[in-house]
Amino acid sequence: MDQKQRVAEAIAKALPDMSIEDILNKIERPKDTKNGDYAFPTFFLAKTLHKAPQMIATELVEKIDQAGFEKVVVAGPYINFYQDKAQVGADIIKAILTDPEGYGKRDLGKGSNVTIDYSSPNIAKPMGMGHLRSTMIGEAVARILEKENYNLIRIDYLGDWGTQFGKLMAAYQMWGSEEEVKKDPIETLLKYYVRINNEADEHPEYTDLGREWFAKLEHGDKEAWRLWHWFREISIERFQKVYDMLDVHFDSFNGEAFSAQKMDDPIDLLKDKGLLKLSRGAQIVDLDAYNLTPPLIIKSNGTTTYITRDLATALYRKRMFGHSKSLYVVGAEQENYYKQLKAVLKEMGFTWWDQLEHISFGLMNLNGKKMSTRKGNVVNLEDVLNDSISLARKQIAEKNPDLKNADEVAKQVGVGAVIFHDLKNDRRNAVNFKLEDVVKFEGETGPYVQYARARAESILRKGGIRDFSDVDLTVLGDDAWELLRFLSQYADTVERAAVNYDPSVIAKYALELSKKFNQYYAHTRILEENAEQLARLALVQAVSHILKDALAMLDIKAPDEM
């Protein structure tokens, strides 16, 4: 049983008028283990019971069944629970070894559908380091929610519509060559795009030409559609190469263009509800009641906007997937936009408007400056991954030249280093990208966690046993308790990461577990033949399982050897 749940049930018998859920929300973990493993405050009961908190705590302790605990004591207004270390430790190891993938799961989702929209690069441009944040935060959040039994529908909402593609078509018509594009598709198209943006200040007619080409695309011009399909196809092919390196897979690549064909629905609904207001020739929705600026739905020239397409997308996804949540992993600068989107859906009368959630994140800067594809100021993500893999391969050759599958391990370590460097940060914080920091293999890094897990596997190979079903796990000494206690917090950690959509919670847990395991390894002779040996090996196996599971939620592989 979950140890926190065990404490809550013991308290519930003494407080029958209070629900288990309310009790669980009140239970704390003392910072100092001398004050027990769990603590229950009684301040909040003073008003209803008309007694001093310490007196309430004293009376409750007398009613609590202390079986299964080392002791339950009063400490001022708190009731402190000390677990039976031997039995609880044995239960933790047994639970992990019995169901490694299920350990830590609390079934928050109960199988309900969740759509998650992430990565979303623009076609005809390379995936830069700036795309790493949305891609990996989105993938990690999806995996964390899957751990909690949500059914995830992963969507790569491609940026494949809008005036920028009109600009690209105009640039291609002026300077482009099919032969040149075929040699190096994405870099060549990016070169055209950067050039037309750089020269547009001196040649404002280029901007007009871009608008004309996008209007052609919207009205079904044959040549515009040919170029659009071609640019999209070669872009997805290039994106897929990066996604394969990252082990990221999507259920849908339907982007803005797909939604652009479905805009009649939201526009008709807005008209029927009388929500469209005329403003300087354009049509808007008044959101003064929400203290939000009015979003532009239809421009004065009759063309649509991003939010029009997102309204169509929201309606389509709800109809198609019947989701309980619809998540958008998009930069923090779009916070106001998603408030507008939700407010418009609410005005339209949809009760599920609040199922849309914006998972925001801070920008990734390049040496302190914002990246920009318009200015060509971007670092290619594929290049960074390859550089990191090369560095990992070099270090493996120096430290373990006889390692089997060295190339595969180098890929797992190199890619894992890049992913972990991003995900260990709170997603809301900005991240400054420096290649030398990303590919470091010391300190609080992905390779450090991977190596801790590989060390555990090495110990198990030397121990020569993997079946611990008949081993007495209650014989472990007090030196194992800190590690066991931390393993018992895994379910709380996963739940916190899921509720807050925050992969850094898992990354930090994996780092701390690695540190505690390394400390245990340094001070305990795990393979020493005595009454504890098999139980110690069982604990090492449990740690190995949890490190692998935590890394998997971050989309990072866990090599058995490094």
C-alpha positions in Angstrom: 0.0 0.0 0.0 1.1 3.6 -0.6 2.6 4.6 2.7 0.9 8.0 2.7 -2.4 6.3 2.1 -1.7 4.0 5.1 -1.2 7.0 7.3 -4.4 8.6 6.0 -6.4 5.5 6.7 -5.1 5.2 10.2 -6.1 8.9 10.8 -9.5 8.4 9.2 -10.5 5.8 11.8 -9.9 8.4 14.5 -11.5 11.2 12.4 -14.6 9.5 10.8 -16.1 12.8 9.7 -13.2 13.7 7.5 -12.7 12.2 4.1 -9.5 10.3 3.1 -8.9 12.8 0.4 -9.0 15.8 2.8 -6.7 13.9 5.2 -4.2 13.1 2.4 -4.1 16.8 1.5 -3.2 17.7 5.0 -0.4 15.2 5.6 3.1 16.6 5.4 6.6 15.2 5.1 8.9 16.6 7.9 12.1 18.1 6.5 14.0 16.5 9.3 13.5 12.7 9.5 14.0 12.9 13.3 10.4 14.2 13.3 9.1 11.1 11.6 8.2 10.1 8.0 4.8 11.8 7.9 3.2 14.5 10.0 -0.5 15.5 10.5 -1.2 19.0 11.7 -4.2 19.7 13.9 -4.4 23.5 13.8 -7.4 23.4 11.4 -9.4 21.3 13.8 -9.2 23.7 16.7 -12.1 25.9 15.5 -14.6 23.1 15.1 -13.5 21.0 18.1 -13.0 24.1 20.4 -9.8 22.7 21.8 -6.1 23.5 21.7 -4.3 21.8 18.7 -1.9 20.0 21.1 -4.8 18.6 23.1 -6.5 17.5 19.9 -3.3 15.8 18.7 -3.0 14.0 22.1 -6.6 12.7 22.0 -6.3 11.6 18.4 -3.1 9.6 19.0 -4.9 7.5 21.6 -7.5 6.6 19.0 -5.1 5.8 16.2 -4.3 2.1 15.6 -0.5 2.1 15.6 -0.1 -1.4 14.1 2.3 -1.2 11.2 4.1 1.8 12.5 7.3 2.0 14.6 5.6 4.6 16.7 3.1 7.5 16.5 3.8 10.4 18.7 2.6 13.9 19.5 4.9 16.8 18.8 3.1 20.0 19.7 0.2 20.5 17.3 1.5 17.7 15.1 1.0 13.9 15.1 4.3 12.4 13.8 4.3 8.9 12.2 7.4 6.8 12.2 7.2 3.9 9.8 8.3 0.4 10.6 11.5 0.6 8.6 12.1 -3.1 8.1 8.6 -4.0 7.0 7.9 -0.8 5.0 11.3 -1.1 3.3 10.5 -4.7 2.3 7.1 -3.7 1.0 8.6 -0.9 -1.1 11.1 -3.2 -2.7 8.5 -6.0 -3.3 6.1 -3.5 -4.9 8.7 -2.3 -7.3 10.0 -5.7 -8.3 6.5 -7.1 -8.7 5.4 -4.3 -11.1 8.2 -2.0 -12.1 6.2 -0.1 -14.7 3.2 0.2 -12.5 5.0 1.4 -9.4 4.2 5.1 -8.8 1.0 5.1 -10.8 -2.2 6.5 -9.2 -4.5 6.2 -12.2 -5.5 9.9 -12.3 -6.6 9.6 -15.9 -8.8 6.5 -15.6 -8.4 6.0 -19.4 -9.8 9.4 -20.5 -8.6 11.0 -23.8 -6.2 13.9 -23.8 -5.1 15.7 -26.9 -1.6 17.3 -26.7 -0.4 19.8 -29.3 3.3 20.2 -29.3 6.5 20.8 -31.4 4.6 22.4 -34.3 7.5 23.6 -36.5 6.9 25.7 -39.6 7.3 23.9 -42.9 10.2 25.0 -45.1 12.3 25.8 -42.1 14.8 23.7 -40.2 14.0 22.6 -36.7 16.1 24.9 -34.5 17.1 24.6 -30.8 14.1 26.7 -30.1 11.8 23.8 -31.1 13.5 21.5 -28.6 11.5 23.0 -25.7 8.0 22.5 -27.1 8.9 19.1 -28.5 10.5 17.6 -25.4 8.3 19.2 -22.8 5.3 18.0 -24.8 6.6 14.5 -25.2 7.6 14.2 -21.5 4.2 15.6 -20.4 2.5 13.0 -22.7 4.5 10.2 -21.2 3.9 11.3 -17.6 0.2 11.5 -18.2 0.3 8.0 -19.8 1.9 6.8 -16.6 -1.2 8.1 -14.8 -3.5 6.2 -17.3 -4.6 9.0 -19.6 -5.0 8.0 -23.3 -2.8 10.5 -25.2 -3.4 11.7 -28.8 -0.2 13.4 -29.9 -0.6 16.2 -32.5 2.1 18.0 -34.4 0.1 21.0 -35.5 2.4 22.1 -38.4 2.7 25.7 -39.2 1.8 25.2 -42.9 -0.5 28.1 -43.6 -0.3 31.9 -43.5 1.2 34.9 -45.3 4.8 33.7 -44.6 4.2 30.9 -47.1 3.1 33.5 -49.6 6.4 35.3 -49.0 8.3 32.0 -49.5 6.5 31.3 -52.8 7.2 34.9 -53.9 10.9 34.4 -53.0 11.0 31.1 -54.9 9.5 32.6 -58.0 12.0 35.5 -58.0 15.2 33.7 -57.0 14.4 30.0 -56.7 15.6 26.9 -58.6 14.1 23.5 -58.3 17.5 21.9 -58.8 18.9 24.0 -55.9 16.0 23.1 -53.6 16.4 19.4 -54.4 20.1 19.4 -53.4 19.4 20.8 -49.9 15.7 21.5 -49.5 15.3 23.1 -46.1 18.4 25.1 -46.0 17.7 26.5 -49.5 14.1 27.4 -48.7 15.3 29.1 -45.5 17.8 31.1 -47.5 15.0 32.4 -49.8 12.8 33.2 -46.8 15.6 35.1 -44.9 16.5 37.0 -48.1 12.9 38.2 -48.8 12.5 39.3 -45.2 15.9 41.1 -45.2 15.1 42.9 -48.5 11.5 43.8 -47.7 12.4 47.0 -46.0 13.9 48.4 -49.2 11.4 46.6 -51.4 7.9 46.9 -49.7 6.5 45.4 -52.9 7.9 42.0 -51.8 5.5 42.0 -48.8 2.6 42.8 -51.1 3.8 40.0 -53.5 3.8 37.6 -50.5 0.2 38.6 -49.6 -0.8 38.0 -53.2 0.7 34.5 -53.3 -1.1 33.6 -50.0 -4.4 34.9 -51.4 -3.8 32.6 -54.5 -3.2 29.7 -52.1 -6.4 30.4 -50.2 -8.4 30.6 -53.4 -7.0 27.3 -54.8 -4.5 28.5 -57.4 -3.0 25.4 -59.0 0.7 26.6 -58.9 0.4 27.9 -55.4 -1.0 24.5 -54.2 1.7 22.6 -56.1 4.5 24.6 -54.3 2.7 24.3 -51.0 2.4 20.5 -51.2 6.0 20.2 -52.3 7.4 22.4 -49.5 5.3 20.5 -46.9 6.3 17.0 -48.1 10.1 17.8 -48.0 9.7 19.5 -44.7 8.0 16.6 -42.9 10.6 14.2 -44.3 13.3 16.4 -42.7 11.4 16.8 -39.4 10.9 13.0 -39.2 14.6 12.5 -39.2 14.9 14.6 -36.1 11.9 13.1 -34.5 13.4 9.6 -35.0 16.6 10.7 -33.3 14.5 12.0 -30.3 12.2 8.9 -30.4 9.1 11.2 -30.7 6.1 9.9 -32.6 2.8 11.7 -33.5 -0.7 10.5 -34.2 -1.4 13.4 -36.5 0.4 16.0 -38.6 -2.7 17.9 -39.4 -1.7 21.6 -39.2 -3.1 25.0 -39.9 -4.0 24.2 -43.5 -6.2 21.3 -42.4 -8.0 23.6 -40.0 -8.3 26.3 -42.7 -10.7 24.0 -44.5 -13.0 23.8 -41.5 -13.4 27.5 -40.6 -17.0 27.8 -41.8 -18.2 26.0 -38.6 -16.8 28.5 -36.0 -17.6 31.5 -38.3 -21.2 30.4 -38.8 -21.6 29.8 -35.0 -20.1 33.2 -34.2 -22.6 34.9 -36.6 -25.6 32.9 -35.3 -24.8 34.0 -31.8 -24.3 37.6 -32.8 -20.8 37.6 -31.5 -19.0 39.1 -34.5 -18.6 42.9 -34.3 -17.4 45.2 -37.1 -14.2 47.2 -36.3 -12.5 49.2 -39.0 -13.8 46.9 -41.7 -12.6 43.8 -39.9 -14.7 41.4 -37.7 -13.8 40.8 -34.0 -15.2 39.3 -30.8 -15.7 41.7 -27.9 -14.0 40.3 -24.8 -14.2 43.4 -22.6 -16.1 41.3 -20.0 -12.9 39.2 -19.6 -10.5 42.2 -19.6 -9.0 40.9 -22.8 -8.3 42.7 -26.1 -10.7 41.7 -28.9 -9.3 38.9 -31.2 -9.5 39.5 -34.9 -11.5 36.8 -36.6 -11.8 38.0 -40.2 -9.5 40.7 -41.6 -10.8 43.7 -43.6 -9.7 42.0 -46.8 -11.8 38.9 -46.0 -8.9 36.6 -45.0 -8.9 34.6 -41.8 -6.5 34.7 -38.9 -4.7 32.2 -36.6 -7.4 32.2 -34.0 -10.1 31.5 -36.6 -8.2 28.3 -37.5 -7.6 27.5 -33.8 -11.4 27.7 -33.1 -12.0 25.3 -36.0 -9.3 23.0 -34.5 -10.8 23.1 -31.0 -14.2 22.2 -32.3 -12.8 19.4 -34.5 -10.7 17.9 -31.7 -13.6 17.8 -29.2 -15.9 16.1 -31.8 -13.2 13.7 -33.0 -11.6 12.7 -29.7 -14.1 13.6 -26.9 -11.2 14.7 -24.8 -11.2 15.4 -21.0 -8.2 17.8 -21.6 -6.9 19.5 -24.7 -3.3 20.6 -24.1 -1.2 23.2 -26.0 2.5 23.2 -25.4 3.4 26.7 -26.6 5.7 29.5 -25.4 4.7 31.8 -22.5 4.5 34.8 -24.9 1.2 33.3 -26.1 -0.5 33.3 -22.7 -2.9 36.1 -23.6 -3.8 34.5 -26.9 -4.9 31.3 -25.2 -7.0 33.3 -22.7 -8.7 34.8 -25.8 -9.3 31.5 -27.4 -10.9 30.0 -24.3 -13.0 33.1 -23.7 -14.3 33.0 -27.3 -15.3 29.3 -26.9 -17.0 30.2 -23.6 -18.9 33.0 -25.3 -19.9 30.5 -28.0 -21.6 28.5 -25.3 -19.3 25.5 -25.1 -19.1 24.1 -21.6 -15.8 22.4 -22.3 -13.9 25.6 -22.9 -11.9 25.1 -19.7 -10.6 21.7 -20.9 -8.2 23.7 -23.0 -5.0 24.2 -21.1 -1.9 26.2 -22.2 1.3 24.5 -21.0 3.6 27.5 -21.3 7.4 27.6 -21.3 10.2 30.1 -21.3 12.1 30.9 -24.4 15.4 29.3 -25.4 17.9 32.0 -26.1 21.1 31.8 -28.1 23.9 33.3 -26.0 21.4 35.6 -24.4 19.6 36.6 -27.6 16.3 35.5 -29.0 16.5 33.1 -31.9 14.9 34.2 -35.2 14.5 32.3 -38.4 13.7 35.6 -40.2 17.1 36.9 -39.4 18.8 33.5 -39.9 19.8 33.5 -36.2 19.1 29.9 -35.4 21.0 26.8 -34.3 20.0 23.6 -36.1 18.7 21.0 -33.7 19.9 18.1 -35.8 23.4 19.5 -35.7 23.4 19.8 -31.9 22.2 16.2 -31.5 24.9 15.0 -33.8 27.6 17.0 -32.0 26.4 15.6 -28.6 26.5 12.1 -29.9 30.0 12.6 -31.2 31.2 13.9 -27.9 29.6 10.9 -26.1 31.3 8.5 -28.5 34.6 10.2 -27.8 34.2 9.9 -24.0 33.1 6.3 -24.2 36.2 5.5 -26.3 38.4 7.0 -23.6 36.7 5.5 -20.6 35.4 2.2 -21.8 37.0 1.3 -25.2 35.8 -2.3 -25.1 32.1 -1.4 -24.6 29.7 -3.4 -26.8 27.3 -1.5 -29.0 29.3 1.7 -28.3 27.7 3.6 -31.2 24.2 2.8 -29.9 25.1 3.8 -26.4 26.7 7.0 -27.7 23.5 7.9 -29.4 21.4 7.2 -26.2 23.8 9.2 -24.0 24.3 12.1 -26.5 20.6 12.6 -27.3 19.8 12.0 -23.6 22.2 14.8 -22.6 20.5 17.3 -24.8 17.0 16.3 -23.6 17.8 16.3 -19.9 19.6 19.6 -20.1 16.3 21.1 -21.2 13.9 19.2 -19.0 15.7 19.6 -15.7 14.7 23.3 -15.8 11.3 24.5 -14.7 9.5 24.8 -18.0 8.4 28.4 -17.2 12.0 29.6 -17.0 13.9 30.8 -20.0 16.9 28.7 -21.0 20.1 30.1 -22.4 21.6 27.7 -25.0 25.3 27.2 -25.1 26.6 24.1 -26.9 29.4 23.6 -24.3 26.7 23.5 -21.5 24.3 21.2 -23.4 26.9 18.5 -24.0 28.5 18.4 -20.6 28.7 15.0 -19.0 29.4 15.9 -15.4 27.3 17.4 -12.7 23.5 17.4 -12.8 23.2 15.9 -16.3 21.4 13.1 -18.1 24.5 11.0 -18.4 25.0 11.2 -14.6 21.6 9.6 -14.1 22.2 7.1 -16.9 25.6 6.1 -15.4 24.0 5.6 -12.0 21.6 3.2 -13.5 24.3 1.4 -15.5 26.3 1.1 -12.3 23.3 -0.6 -10.6 23.1 -3.0 -13.6 26.8 -3.8 -13.3 26.4 -4.6 -9.6 23.5 -6.9 -10.4 25.5 -8.7 -13.1 28.3 -9.3 -10.6 25.8 -10.5 -8.0 24.5 -13.0 -10.4 20.9 -13.0 -9.3 17.7 -11.4 -10.6 14.9 -13.4 -8.9 14.3 -12.0 -5.4 10.9 -13.6 -4.8 12.0 -15.7 -1.9 14.5 -13.3 -0.4 13.8 -11.9 3.2 13.8 -8.2 2.5 13.3 -7.2 6.2 16.9 -7.7 7.0 18.2 -4.5 5.5 20.1 -2.2 7.9 19.4 1.4 8.7 21.9 2.5 6.0 19.3 1.6 3.4 16.5 3.6 4.9 17.2 7.0 3.3 17.2 5.3 -0.2 14.1 3.3 0.6 12.3 6.4 2.0 13.1 8.3 -1.2 11.8 5.4 -3.4 8.5 5.6 -1.4 8.1 9.2 -2.6 7.9 8.2 -6.3 4.1 8.1 -6.6 3.9 11.6 -5.0 6.5 12.8 -7.5 4.8 11.4 -10.6 1.4 12.8 -9.5 3.0 16.3 -8.9 4.6 16.2 -12.3 1.3 15.2 -14.0 -0.9 17.7 -12.2 1.6 20.6 -12.9 2.6 19.4 -16.4 6.2 19.8 -15.2 8.8 17.2 -16.4 11.5 18.9 -14.3 9.9 17.3 -11.2 10.8 13.9 -12.6 14.3 15.0 -13.8 15.1 16.4 -10.3 13.8 13.2 -8.7 16.0 11.1 -11.0 19.1 13.2 -10.1 18.4 13.0 -6.4 17.8 9.2 -6.5 21.1 8.8 -8.4 22.9 10.8 -5.7 21.3 8.8 -2.9 22.1 5.5 -4.7 25.8 6.6 -5.3 26.1 7.5 -1.6 24.6 4.1 -0.6 27.0 2.4 -3.0 30.0 4.4 -1.6 29.3 3.5 2.1 27.8 0.0 1.8 29.6 -3.2 0.6 26.7 -4.4 -1.4 28.3 -7.6 -2.7 29.7 -8.6 0.7 28.5 -12.2 1.5 26.3 -12.0 4.6 22.7 -12.2 5.7 21.9 -8.8 4.0 23.5 -9.5 0.6 20.5 -10.7 -1.4 18.2 -8.0 0.2 20.8 -5.3 -0.8 20.9 -6.7 -4.4 17.1 -6.6 -4.4 17.2 -2.9 -3.4 19.7 -2.2 -6.2 17.3 -3.9 -8.7 14.5 -1.7 -7.4 16.6 1.5 -7.9 17.6 0.4 -11.4 13.9 -0.1 -12.3 12.9 3.3 -11.0 15.8 5.2 -12.7 14.9 3.5 -16.0 11.2 4.4 -15.5 11.9 8.0 -14.6 14.2 8.4 -17.6 11.6 6.8 -19.9 9.1 9.4 -18.9 11.6 12.0 -20.0 12.1 10.2 -23.3 15.6 9.2 -22.4 17.1 5.7 -22.8 18.8 3.9 -20.0 21.8 1.8 -21.3 22.7 -1.3 -19.3 26.4 -0.5 -19.7 28.3 2.7 -20.3 
